[in-house]
């Protein structure tokens, strides 16, 4: 049976590419360096604090906004993403072909900023396939998995939740999307044994192929 969907909504990091490529190890080190050098966090505490921010607030930046309300967000994002993208990411021909065959509209929904998103999509060779990017600036720094961030997404897309499918690697984002009525694909959760999403897939290409199948393409 085919499903009527208008928008395929893709998370970016560790969804459209695997974080095992190493880029996030360097970004994490730059987050640590920023917290130590610019905010005065102790080197012995920085890694633990960064991880605590991510667990509690969804991103390190969201936690830093809470504890350091005067943080220069533009400076922070430029600093932590000052990495050589093309040393870690390369053109994904299979993904390019699969996105081209997927006829529904495509959007990136990310807790990062547009500059990082553009550089990732360009390195993967898939930037032209995405009509809209909803980044952390678009949501006014309200990040997934908060319902308000999804509200911005639906407003920007001019779509209802049941007209959209989310492909994401984070369980908390999947749970929120599903509670709001979105179809969900849990990337890197083969078979989704815990029933968190509508389906679990091993990688993004498998997820896109499943979407083509259920939408009758």
Phi, psi and omega in degrees: 000133180275154181245136180273104180235144179259323189233131167261116185253117186251128163294162183260286190287129182066018173236300177285342173213164180269132178295347178295348178297339175107348185297325182284339172296318179289320179297318178299320178296324179287326173298313178303313181298319179297315182296323179285309188284322186261333185247354175077021177287141180294140178300329181286343183249347193296316182297317180295319179294318179300315180294322179296319177300315182297316182295318187276323189247351178101330175213159174298320182298320179299319177293319178296324177299324180291315187272333181230076187299341180265011181301139178278099186298316180300315180297315180302309183295321178295321182293309187288338180260013178278072183228158181278088186306316185288351173279342183249328186242145177221168183302131179254091186296320180297317179295319179303314180294317181294320177295323179296326181279341179278112191279342180288161179293152186233139182223148169257130179237107191225150173277001177263189182258170185293324181300312177299316181299312180301319182291322177294311182297322178295316180296326179280345180079025185236011187302322184291348183277349186251120182284326187222142171240121174255104185252187185292336175287321180298325181270007181056042174066024167262114190256161169304144012263019184294141183299329181296325178295318177294327177300319176296317178305308183296324178294316180295319181282344186055050185220156174273155180307320183284000174262003186233151173235134179256131172248116189209154179264347186265125181302318184295327177289319178299314181299316179295314181301317181293322179295334180273350177109007177280149165288146186226141176236117181267106183283135181074026176229078189301121178077346180045064186300337181271359177069025181291321183240175175291329176205148172249140182229159183282331180202175187294325180296320177296323178295317179294320178298321177296319178299318177300320181295311185286337178270005175074027180267000000 
